[in-house]
Amino acid sequence: MNGSNIQIGKTYVFYVEWVKVTEQSNPSGFSYVAGTDTSLPLLQTSAESITALQFALEASTVAISDPNGQPVVVQVGDDYQWNDTLDGVMLWGVWQDDDTNEWVIATVNYIGGRQKGAKGSYSSLPNELDVDHPYIVDGDTIDVTETNGHQYYQVTSVENGIIYAVDGDGAPLTDPSWWFTTRAAAEEFYNSKHVPRGWLWFDHYPWVYSFEENGWLYIQPYEDKFLYWSAQKQVWLQFGE
């Protein structure tokens, strides 16, 4: 049987026979039949064992692709794995910094066997990169060779277009990160986690929330000015004051 005979979704069983000679002798009173090989023993005892080997090939399905149709994560049974190659794929990652607890968004592009990335959300990578290291895909894990060691990204699930992974520089991988195939989806997720400073739009203009005043402000254009009502000061103020 060669590889072309094996089909995905079918189960195959192989039987392996093991034979071992346990005893050889030439007992008295027996003789060879004419024409037989007299160099072989007249009596031979052997033990046999048969082992059955069973395996099945499970079909893989694409769990998520990038906007160009290139597979990013595939599913095999109940398990998720990165696609064999990610070259040409751009992803946006969101995670919480261990030191500052601030939420971070980053843009990552896999090009020519290297993981290139920069903190921030970009439609294309800027000239100044934060990371530029070689990587390989090992099943469910991306192994990035960095200057002082390795960084691993292990995909664990895909839900609603979001790739959930755990990462770190050694086992066990415990740092959670979320990965997206579109910039808009990453920014939406990031904004839902990130605590903004300054202004927060509420549904529709003209209402915004001011963290400085801890209250809602009403926005109104007046002539060539942009005014807002300060409940704290009970007065209309111009932006910039």
Residue frames relative to the residue before (quaternion, step in Angstrom):
aa qw qx qy qz dx dy dz
M 1.0000 0.0000 0.0000 0.0000 0.00 0.00 0.00
N 0.1156 -0.7833 0.6057 0.0787 3.56 -0.93 0.86
G 0.7573 -0.4233 0.2563 0.4262 3.55 -1.31 0.16
S 0.6403 0.5500 -0.3358 0.4180 3.58 1.07 -0.64
N 0.6457 0.5242 -0.3223 0.4521 3.60 1.25 -0.34
I 0.6277 0.5417 -0.3356 0.4471 3.60 1.21 -0.37
Q 0.1359 -0.8089 0.5710 0.0349 3.55 -0.80 1.06
I 0.5106 -0.6362 0.4903 0.3068 3.54 -1.09 0.79
G 0.7766 0.3399 -0.2663 0.4587 3.53 -1.07 0.84
K 0.6722 0.4520 -0.3018 0.5028 3.61 1.27 -0.07
T 0.3726 -0.7140 0.5532 0.2128 3.54 -1.25 0.57
Y 0.1313 -0.7967 0.5887 0.0391 3.57 -0.94 0.93
V 0.1362 -0.7730 0.6170 0.0564 3.56 -1.10 0.85
F 0.0915 -0.7761 0.6232 0.0302 3.58 -0.89 1.02
Y 0.2158 -0.7653 0.5954 0.1151 3.56 -1.03 0.87
V 0.1230 -0.7880 0.6025 0.0293 3.54 -0.80 1.10
E 0.1806 -0.7958 0.5724 0.0807 3.58 -0.67 1.13
W 0.1248 -0.7804 0.6115 0.0378 3.55 -0.93 1.00
V 0.0398 -0.8030 0.5938 -0.0308 3.57 -0.74 1.10
K 0.0064 0.7911 -0.6109 0.0293 3.57 -0.92 0.93
V 0.3663 -0.7127 0.5561 0.2204 3.57 -0.91 0.98
T 0.1988 -0.8152 0.5380 0.0804 3.56 -0.75 1.10
E 0.8155 0.0016 0.0231 0.5783 3.62 1.11 -0.55
Q 0.0203 -0.7649 0.6438 0.0053 3.57 -1.15 0.80
S 0.1431 0.7940 -0.5791 0.1169 3.60 -0.94 0.85
N 0.2745 -0.7134 0.6169 0.1874 3.55 -1.40 0.27
P 0.1293 -0.8317 0.5349 0.0741 3.62 0.24 1.20
S 0.5444 -0.6217 0.4576 0.3282 3.57 -1.19 0.65
G 0.7177 0.4313 -0.3235 0.4406 3.53 -1.16 0.58
F 0.6936 0.4011 -0.2699 0.5340 3.58 1.29 -0.05
S 0.1069 -0.7915 0.5993 0.0539 3.55 -1.14 0.60
Y 0.5847 -0.5946 0.4314 0.3441 3.53 -1.27 0.45
V 0.4570 -0.6329 0.5426 0.3100 3.56 -1.13 0.59
A 0.5855 -0.6004 0.4097 0.3588 3.53 -0.99 0.79
G 0.8029 0.2826 -0.2300 0.4718 3.52 -0.98 0.95
T 0.5823 0.5711 -0.3869 0.4302 3.63 1.24 -0.03
D 0.5920 -0.5775 0.4381 0.3522 3.53 -1.29 0.39
T 0.2607 -0.8085 0.5123 0.1260 3.57 -0.35 1.24
S 0.5521 0.6028 -0.4097 0.4050 3.62 1.25 -0.05
L 0.6292 0.5249 -0.3340 0.4659 3.58 1.24 -0.33
P 0.5453 -0.6178 0.4404 0.3562 3.61 -1.07 0.57
L 0.5447 -0.6190 0.4590 0.3308 3.56 -1.22 0.60
L 0.7914 0.1840 -0.0809 0.5773 3.58 1.02 -0.77
Q 0.0521 0.7913 -0.6062 0.0603 3.55 -0.87 0.98
T 0.1331 -0.7811 0.6084 0.0452 3.56 -0.90 1.01
S 0.0058 -0.8104 0.5851 -0.0303 3.57 -0.90 0.90
A 0.2979 -0.7187 0.5997 0.1877 3.53 -1.34 0.42
E 0.1495 -0.8005 0.5780 0.0529 3.54 -0.99 0.88
S 0.0089 -0.7755 0.6313 0.0026 3.53 -1.18 0.64
I 0.1393 -0.7851 0.6008 0.0571 3.56 -0.95 0.89
T 0.0996 -0.7958 0.5971 0.0186 3.58 -0.83 1.06
A 0.2550 -0.7659 0.5740 0.1376 3.56 -0.89 0.95
L 0.1242 -0.7771 0.6155 0.0440 3.55 -0.89 1.02
Q 0.0492 -0.8158 0.5761 -0.0151 3.56 -0.69 1.09
F 0.1153 0.7771 -0.6151 0.0672 3.56 -0.99 0.80
A 0.1588 -0.7671 0.6159 0.0842 3.52 -1.28 0.49
L 0.3148 -0.7270 0.5800 0.1897 3.54 -1.09 0.74
E 0.2180 -0.7855 0.5684 0.1114 3.56 -0.69 1.13
A 0.4707 -0.6769 0.4925 0.2787 3.52 -1.01 0.82
S 0.2769 -0.7398 0.5871 0.1769 3.56 -1.06 0.73
T 0.1382 -0.7733 0.6147 0.0714 3.53 -1.09 0.78
V 0.5107 -0.6346 0.4795 0.3264 3.56 -1.12 0.63
A 0.2731 -0.7796 0.5465 0.1379 3.56 -0.67 1.12
I 0.7898 -0.0964 0.0786 0.6006 3.57 1.05 -0.74
S 0.1428 -0.7762 0.6117 0.0551 3.55 -1.07 0.87
D 0.5120 -0.5998 0.4925 0.3682 3.55 -1.28 0.24
P 0.7174 -0.4549 0.2888 0.4414 3.63 -1.20 0.20
N 0.6608 0.4937 -0.3128 0.4709 3.62 1.20 -0.37
G 0.5794 -0.6157 0.3604 0.3942 3.57 1.29 0.03
Q 0.4979 0.6486 -0.4409 0.3701 3.60 1.22 0.10
P 0.4657 -0.6903 0.4700 0.2927 3.63 -0.74 0.99
V 0.1977 -0.7717 0.5968 0.0965 3.54 -1.05 0.86
V 0.7819 0.0212 0.0163 0.6228 3.58 0.94 -0.96
V 0.1396 -0.7682 0.6205 0.0736 3.56 -1.04 0.87
Q 0.2891 -0.7415 0.5798 0.1746 3.54 -1.25 0.50
V 0.0713 -0.7684 0.6359 0.0044 3.54 -0.93 1.03
G 0.7919 -0.0549 -0.0086 0.6081 3.57 -0.21 1.23
D 0.7721 -0.2698 0.2361 0.5247 3.54 -0.70 -1.12
D 0.6250 0.5674 -0.3219 0.4287 3.58 1.28 -0.09
Y 0.2797 -0.7390 0.5907 0.1632 3.53 -1.21 0.66
Q 0.0360 -0.7867 0.6163 -0.0020 3.55 -1.07 0.80
W 0.5173 -0.5837 0.5102 0.3624 3.53 -1.22 0.50
N 0.5677 -0.5669 0.4571 0.3840 3.57 -1.13 0.51
D 0.6670 -0.5390 0.3325 0.3924 3.58 -1.12 0.70
T 0.7882 0.0603 -0.0423 0.6110 3.58 1.05 -0.70
L 0.2007 -0.7773 0.5878 0.1004 3.54 -1.06 0.82
D 0.3563 0.7542 -0.4908 0.2518 3.58 1.25 0.07
G 0.7703 0.2878 -0.2572 0.5076 3.54 -0.79 1.09
V 0.6052 0.5597 -0.3500 0.4450 3.59 1.28 -0.19
M 0.1421 -0.7535 0.6351 0.0933 3.56 -1.09 0.81
L 0.0475 -0.7950 0.6046 -0.0113 3.56 -0.89 0.99
W 0.2348 -0.7274 0.6232 0.1657 3.52 -1.32 0.44
G 0.1458 -0.8171 0.5562 0.0411 3.56 -0.71 1.10
V 0.1137 -0.7665 0.6297 0.0547 3.54 -1.19 0.69
W 0.1758 0.7697 -0.5995 0.1313 3.57 -0.91 0.92
Q 0.4628 -0.6590 0.5188 0.2871 3.55 -1.34 0.21
D 0.4473 -0.7086 0.4833 0.2532 3.55 -0.76 1.09
D 0.4855 -0.6963 0.4523 0.2737 3.57 -0.86 1.01
D 0.7163 0.4720 -0.2574 0.4448 3.58 0.98 -0.81
T 0.8041 0.2924 -0.1346 0.4998 3.58 0.87 -0.94
N 0.3399 -0.7481 0.4799 0.3074 3.58 1.30 -0.42
E 0.4635 0.6601 -0.4581 0.3736 3.58 1.25 0.26
W 0.4516 -0.6713 0.5143 0.2843 3.56 -1.11 0.69
V 0.1762 -0.7917 0.5834 0.0424 3.55 -0.99 0.93
I 0.1037 -0.7485 0.6494 0.0853 3.54 -1.15 0.70
A 0.0206 -0.8124 0.5814 -0.0383 3.58 -0.93 0.90
T 0.3159 -0.7204 0.5904 0.1809 3.52 -1.26 0.57
V 0.0436 -0.8075 0.5875 -0.0310 3.58 -0.78 1.07
N 0.0516 -0.7852 0.6170 0.0024 3.54 -0.97 0.92
Y 0.2440 -0.7625 0.5848 0.1305 3.57 -0.90 0.97
I 0.0935 0.8089 -0.5606 0.1505 3.54 -0.41 1.28
G 0.8728 -0.0348 0.0208 0.4864 3.57 -0.85 0.98
G 0.7167 -0.4503 0.2557 0.4671 3.58 0.95 0.85
R 0.6650 0.4621 -0.3099 0.4982 3.59 1.23 0.29
Q 0.3214 -0.7064 0.5978 0.2011 3.51 -1.18 0.70
K 0.0360 -0.7953 0.6044 -0.0309 3.54 -0.52 1.23
G 0.1465 0.8190 -0.5414 0.1210 3.57 -0.85 0.88
A 0.1020 -0.7659 0.6326 0.0533 3.51 -1.35 0.42
K 0.4916 -0.6379 0.5006 0.3175 3.56 -1.07 0.72
G 0.6307 0.4723 -0.3988 0.4692 3.52 -0.91 1.00
S 0.4360 -0.6836 0.5227 0.2634 3.54 -1.28 0.34
Y 0.0615 0.8077 -0.5766 0.1070 3.56 -0.56 1.22
S 0.4645 -0.6408 0.5269 0.3099 3.54 -1.23 0.49
S 0.7570 0.0169 -0.0408 0.6519 3.57 1.29 -0.43
L 0.6164 -0.5955 0.3649 0.3637 3.56 -1.07 0.69
P 0.4432 -0.6692 0.5196 0.2930 3.60 -1.05 0.71
N 0.6709 -0.4974 0.3597 0.4161 3.57 -1.26 0.19
E 0.7252 0.3708 -0.2264 0.5341 3.59 1.02 -0.79
L 0.1299 -0.8172 0.5611 0.0223 3.55 -0.57 1.22
D 0.4122 -0.6827 0.5440 0.2610 3.54 -1.21 0.54
V 0.7893 0.0847 -0.0531 0.6058 3.60 1.14 -0.60
D 0.1018 0.7500 -0.6486 0.0808 3.54 -1.18 0.71
H 0.2837 0.7768 -0.4941 0.2682 3.57 0.28 1.31
P 0.5493 -0.5963 0.4591 0.3632 3.61 -1.18 0.45
Y 0.0811 -0.7923 0.6040 0.0285 3.55 -1.15 0.64
I 0.1053 -0.7383 0.6559 0.1165 3.53 -1.38 0.31
V 0.3600 -0.6964 0.5732 0.2386 3.55 -1.26 0.48
D 0.0302 -0.7892 0.6129 -0.0249 3.57 -0.77 1.08
G 0.7975 -0.2530 0.1262 0.5330 3.57 0.20 1.27
D 0.8330 -0.1261 0.1254 0.5240 3.55 -0.54 -1.19
T 0.7098 0.4504 -0.2363 0.4873 3.59 1.28 -0.02
I 0.2550 -0.6993 0.6467 0.1668 3.52 -1.16 0.80
D 0.1448 -0.7884 0.5964 0.0427 3.55 -0.73 1.12
V 0.0748 -0.8047 0.5889 -0.0090 3.56 -0.48 1.26
T 0.2706 -0.7599 0.5718 0.1496 3.57 -0.76 1.06
E 0.0900 -0.8129 0.5753 0.0079 3.54 -0.38 1.28
T 0.7520 -0.4120 0.2614 0.4433 3.57 -1.29 0.12
N 0.8122 0.2559 -0.1072 0.5132 3.58 0.88 -0.97
G 0.8167 -0.0759 0.0508 0.5698 3.59 1.16 0.33
H 0.6053 -0.5474 0.4353 0.3801 3.52 -1.20 -0.63
Q 0.1613 -0.7353 0.6486 0.1129 3.53 -1.26 0.59
Y 0.1484 -0.8147 0.5592 0.0393 3.54 -0.80 1.05
Y 0.0960 -0.7622 0.6385 0.0463 3.55 -1.15 0.77
Q 0.0634 -0.8257 0.5602 -0.0199 3.56 -0.34 1.29
V 0.2996 -0.7528 0.5599 0.1734 3.58 -0.65 1.12
T 0.1403 -0.8132 0.5622 0.0545 3.57 -0.90 0.94
S 0.8109 -0.0618 0.0523 0.5795 3.60 1.08 -0.57
V 0.1755 -0.7340 0.6424 0.1333 3.51 -1.37 0.30
E 0.1305 0.7928 -0.5798 0.1351 3.57 -0.71 1.07
N 0.8519 -0.0074 -0.0426 0.5220 3.53 -0.88 1.05
G 0.7149 -0.4692 0.2514 0.4535 3.56 0.99 0.86
I 0.6106 0.5317 -0.3488 0.4721 3.59 1.29 0.12
I 0.2585 -0.7471 0.5947 0.1460 3.55 -0.90 0.98
Y 0.1439 -0.7868 0.5961 0.0696 3.59 -0.66 1.11
A 0.0127 0.8078 -0.5864 0.0584 3.55 -0.84 1.00
V 0.2447 -0.6917 0.6437 0.2173 3.51 -1.38 0.21
D 0.0637 -0.8199 0.5690 0.0030 3.55 -0.98 0.78
G 0.1947 0.7602 -0.6052 0.1338 3.53 -1.35 0.17
D 0.5257 -0.6423 0.4603 0.3150 3.55 -1.32 0.00
G 0.7953 0.0885 -0.0834 0.5939 3.58 1.25 0.27
A 0.5807 -0.5976 0.4289 0.3488 3.54 -1.24 0.48
P 0.5729 -0.2450 -0.7819 -0.0179 1.47 -1.98 1.52
L 0.4616 -0.6549 0.5203 0.2957 3.57 -1.16 0.64
T 0.0073 -0.8515 0.5211 -0.0574 3.57 -0.56 1.12
D 0.5971 0.5838 -0.3804 0.3974 3.62 1.16 -0.37
P 0.3029 -0.7817 0.5130 0.1844 3.63 -0.55 1.07
S 0.0398 0.7695 -0.6372 0.0167 3.54 -1.19 0.62
W 0.2511 -0.7585 0.5892 0.1198 3.53 -1.17 0.70
W 0.1234 -0.8196 0.5594 0.0100 3.58 -0.84 1.04
F 0.1425 -0.8046 0.5764 0.0045 3.51 -1.01 0.95
T 0.3992 -0.7206 0.5193 0.2275 3.54 -1.15 0.66
T 0.7353 0.2880 -0.2246 0.5709 3.59 1.27 -0.01
R 0.5649 -0.6196 0.4394 0.3223 3.52 -1.10 0.75
A 0.6461 0.5460 -0.3249 0.4229 3.58 0.94 -0.89
A 0.6661 0.4965 -0.3054 0.4654 3.60 0.94 -0.88
A 0.6403 0.5207 -0.3240 0.4626 3.59 1.01 -0.78
E 0.6719 0.4940 -0.3026 0.4615 3.59 0.92 -0.88
E 0.6253 0.5316 -0.3418 0.4578 3.58 1.03 -0.72
F 0.6658 0.4868 -0.2970 0.4812 3.57 0.96 -0.88
Y 0.6445 0.5301 -0.3124 0.4538 3.56 0.95 -0.90
N 0.6778 0.4934 -0.2926 0.4598 3.59 0.90 -0.90
S 0.6348 0.5260 -0.3356 0.4558 3.59 1.13 -0.56
K 0.7110 0.4245 -0.2428 0.5052 3.59 1.23 -0.49
H 0.6774 0.5143 -0.2804 0.4450 3.53 1.03 -0.87
V 0.3174 -0.7258 0.5785 0.1944 3.59 -0.94 0.93
P 0.2826 -0.8010 0.4994 0.1707 3.59 -0.33 1.18
R 0.2763 -0.7204 0.6079 0.1876 3.49 -1.29 0.41
G 0.7378 0.3813 -0.2879 0.4768 3.55 -0.96 0.83
W 0.8169 -0.2236 0.2020 0.4918 3.56 -0.54 -1.21
L 0.0688 -0.7681 0.6360 0.0279 3.53 -1.13 0.79
W 0.3370 -0.7500 0.5317 0.2030 3.57 -0.55 1.15
F 0.2068 -0.7642 0.6013 0.1079 3.56 -1.04 0.86
D 0.8267 -0.1645 0.0417 0.5364 3.56 -0.28 1.35
H 0.7946 -0.2021 0.2002 0.5364 3.57 0.18 -1.23
Y 0.5819 -0.5135 0.5040 0.3790 3.48 -1.30 0.53
P 0.6320 -0.0842 -0.7603 -0.1241 1.77 -2.18 1.23
W 0.5173 0.6501 -0.4372 0.3443 3.66 1.14 0.25
V 0.0593 0.7658 -0.6388 0.0443 3.56 -0.99 0.94
Y 0.3757 -0.7143 0.5421 0.2338 3.53 -1.23 0.48
S 0.2152 -0.7755 0.5838 0.1068 3.58 -0.90 0.97
F 0.3243 -0.7390 0.5582 0.1928 3.56 -0.71 1.08
E 0.5852 0.5807 -0.3668 0.4309 3.57 1.16 -0.47
E 0.7687 0.3140 -0.1710 0.5303 3.59 0.97 -0.90
N 0.3259 -0.7637 0.4896 0.2663 3.57 1.31 -0.21
G 0.6968 0.4058 -0.2908 0.5151 3.53 0.89 0.94
W 0.5789 -0.5823 0.4467 0.3553 3.53 -1.36 0.22
L 0.1793 -0.7764 0.5989 0.0805 3.54 -1.07 0.83
Y 0.3137 -0.7302 0.5776 0.1863 3.52 -1.17 0.71
I 0.2305 -0.7959 0.5513 0.0970 3.55 -0.75 1.09
Q 0.0766 0.7997 -0.5916 0.0683 3.56 -0.98 0.85
P 0.3384 -0.7215 0.5585 0.2303 3.60 -0.86 0.90
Y 0.0050 -0.7842 0.6204 -0.0122 3.56 -1.07 0.77
E 0.8078 -0.1088 -0.0087 0.5793 3.53 -0.50 1.31
D 0.7721 -0.2853 0.2164 0.5250 3.60 -0.61 -1.08
K 0.5787 0.5747 -0.3696 0.4452 3.57 1.26 0.40
F 0.2853 -0.7063 0.6194 0.1902 3.51 -1.39 0.30
L 0.0693 -0.8431 0.5329 -0.0199 3.57 -0.28 1.28
Y 0.0706 -0.7657 0.6342 0.0813 3.50 -1.30 0.41
W 0.4251 -0.6982 0.5216 0.2445 3.54 -1.15 0.73
S 0.2058 -0.7819 0.5816 0.0897 3.56 -0.68 1.16
A 0.3083 -0.7589 0.5475 0.1712 3.55 -0.51 1.21
Q 0.6064 0.5765 -0.3451 0.4253 3.55 1.15 -0.61
K 0.7851 0.2945 -0.1416 0.5261 3.55 0.96 -0.94
Q 0.3217 -0.7779 0.4786 0.2496 3.55 1.37 -0.18
V 0.6297 0.4845 -0.3474 0.4980 3.53 0.88 1.01
W 0.4737 -0.6244 0.5310 0.3223 3.55 -1.26 0.49
L 0.0608 -0.7953 0.6032 0.0072 3.57 -0.85 0.98
Q 0.4167 -0.6865 0.5401 0.2518 3.51 -1.26 0.52
F 0.5277 -0.6070 0.4787 0.3520 3.56 -1.02 0.75
G 0.7111 0.4074 -0.3288 0.4693 3.51 -0.94 0.95
E 0.5968 0.5566 -0.3751 0.4398 3.58 1.23 -0.37
